[in-house]
Amino acid sequence: DEIIADRYILCTGSYLGNHVSMPILPLAGTVSEYSDENYEDKFQELAICSHKEIPLFWAKYKNKDNQTRIRLGGGVEIMSTPDAPKELIIPEIEAIKEIPIVSNICVRPMTPDGLPVIGKVPYLTNGYVVGGMGFWGWTLGFGSGYLLGEQLQGKKNIPSVFLPDRFI
C-alpha cells in the first residue's frame, strides 16, 4: 500500500537504521519479568546482586491489565541485529530460580554518541526521524516529540546536537 503525506516521521525503534542511513546500535536490555507477587520477599532478600559485574535491580509495578509484576534488570549487550536474542540474559540466580519468568528480553535503539536523533533526514524530501534514545525512550520520547512538533510548525529549531545530519 502507498501512503501519501506531506511529511513522514520514522520512529521505528531498533529498526530505525534499517530505514534510514544512520548508525543505530541495537542494545539488548537485561530484563526479566516475573508474574507472581507472592515472591516479593525473595527479591527483597536479593537487594542488589550482580552478574558479570552488571548490577541488577528489581521493582514491582502493575501492567496494563492491572496485574502485579516484578521486573529484574540492569544492563545491556550490544547486538549485531535489531532482533531480540532468543537466550536468557538474566542469569539463573539461586534465590529466585523457582519463580516463573513471563518475559525476559527487549531491544533498545541507541546512537553511538548517546544522544537522540531528532529532525529532518537531509537526503529525504519530507522525511523526519525521532529515535536512538536507548534506555531513555519513555523519558525522552515526549520531549523529543515536542521538539519535532515545534520544528514542523515553524516555531523553534531543533538544537544541532540532535539533528540527523551529524551522522550523514
C-alpha positions in Angstrom: 0.0 0.0 0.0 1.1 3.5 -0.8 0.8 6.2 1.9 0.7 9.8 0.7 1.5 12.5 3.2 3.1 16.0 3.4 5.6 14.6 5.9 6.7 11.2 7.2 8.1 10.7 10.7 10.1 7.5 11.3 10.0 6.2 14.9 10.8 2.5 14.4 12.9 1.8 17.5 15.8 -0.6 17.0 14.9 -1.0 13.3 15.5 2.7 12.6 18.9 2.0 11.0 17.1 -0.3 8.5 15.0 2.6 7.2 17.5 5.5 7.1 21.2 5.5 6.8 22.2 6.1 10.4 24.3 4.2 12.9 21.7 2.9 15.3 23.0 0.3 17.7 20.5 -2.3 19.0 21.1 -2.9 22.7 19.5 -6.0 24.3 18.2 -5.0 27.7 19.0 -7.2 30.6 15.4 -7.5 31.9 13.3 -10.4 33.3 9.7 -10.0 34.3 8.1 -12.3 36.9 4.4 -12.7 37.3 3.9 -13.8 40.9 3.9 -11.1 43.5 4.0 -13.8 46.2 7.7 -14.0 45.7 8.4 -10.3 46.6 10.2 -11.4 49.7 12.7 -13.4 47.6 13.6 -10.2 45.7 13.9 -8.3 49.0 16.4 -10.9 50.1 18.4 -10.2 46.9 18.5 -6.4 47.5 21.2 -5.8 44.8 23.1 -8.6 43.2 25.3 -8.7 40.1 26.1 -10.8 37.2 29.3 -10.3 35.1 29.8 -7.1 37.1 26.5 -5.7 35.9 24.3 -4.6 38.9 20.8 -6.0 38.8 17.8 -4.1 40.4 14.2 -5.1 40.9 10.9 -3.2 41.0 7.3 -4.1 41.5 4.6 -2.5 39.2 1.1 -3.0 37.7 0.9 -3.8 34.0 -1.9 -2.5 31.7 -4.1 -5.4 32.8 -3.6 -4.4 36.5 -1.6 -7.5 37.2 1.3 -7.2 39.6 4.7 -7.9 38.0 8.2 -7.8 39.3 10.9 -6.7 36.9 14.6 -7.5 37.4 17.0 -5.7 35.2 20.2 -3.7 34.9 22.4 -3.7 31.8 22.7 -4.1 28.1 24.6 -6.0 25.5 25.2 -4.5 22.0 23.6 -6.8 19.4 24.6 -7.3 15.8 21.0 -7.1 14.6 17.8 -5.3 15.9 16.2 -8.7 16.6 16.0 -9.8 20.2 18.2 -12.7 21.1 16.5 -16.0 21.9 18.5 -16.9 25.0 18.1 -15.6 28.5 20.3 -12.7 29.5 19.5 -12.7 33.2 21.4 -15.5 34.9 19.8 -18.2 37.0 20.0 -16.7 40.5 19.7 -19.3 43.3 17.3 -17.2 45.4 14.7 -16.8 42.6 15.3 -19.7 40.2 11.9 -21.3 41.1 9.9 -18.2 40.1 8.4 -18.4 36.5 9.6 -15.8 34.1 7.0 -14.0 31.9 9.3 -12.3 29.5 13.0 -11.5 29.5 14.4 -9.6 26.6 13.9 -6.2 25.0 15.9 -4.4 22.4 16.5 -0.6 22.6 17.9 1.7 19.9 21.0 3.8 20.7 23.1 6.2 18.8 26.9 6.0 19.0 27.1 9.3 20.9 24.2 8.5 23.2 22.1 11.4 22.2 18.7 11.1 20.5 18.4 11.8 16.8 15.6 14.2 16.0 14.8 16.2 12.8 14.7 16.2 9.1 16.7 13.5 7.3 18.8 15.6 4.9 18.6 13.3 1.9 14.8 12.8 2.1 12.4 15.4 0.7 9.8 15.1 3.5 11.2 12.5 5.9 11.8 13.1 9.6 13.2 10.9 12.3 12.9 10.5 16.1 14.8 7.8 17.8 18.1 6.4 19.2 17.2 7.1 22.9 18.2 3.7 24.3 17.1 3.2 27.9 15.6 6.7 28.0 12.9 6.2 25.3 10.0 6.7 27.7 11.7 9.6 29.4 13.0 11.5 26.3 10.2 10.4 23.9 7.7 13.1 25.0 10.3 15.9 24.8 11.7 14.7 21.5 8.2 14.6 20.0 7.6 18.1 21.3 10.8 19.4 19.8 9.9 17.9 16.4 6.4 19.2 16.6 7.7 22.7 17.3 10.1 22.4 14.3 7.3 21.2 12.0 5.1 24.1 13.0 8.0 26.6 12.3 8.1 27.7 16.0 11.5 26.6 17.1 14.6 24.9 15.6 15.9 21.6 17.0 19.3 22.0 18.7 22.0 20.9 16.3 23.3 18.2 18.7 20.2 16.2 18.0 20.0 16.6 14.2 20.3 13.5 12.0 22.9 15.2 9.7 25.6 14.7 12.4 25.7 11.0 11.2 25.3 11.6 7.4 
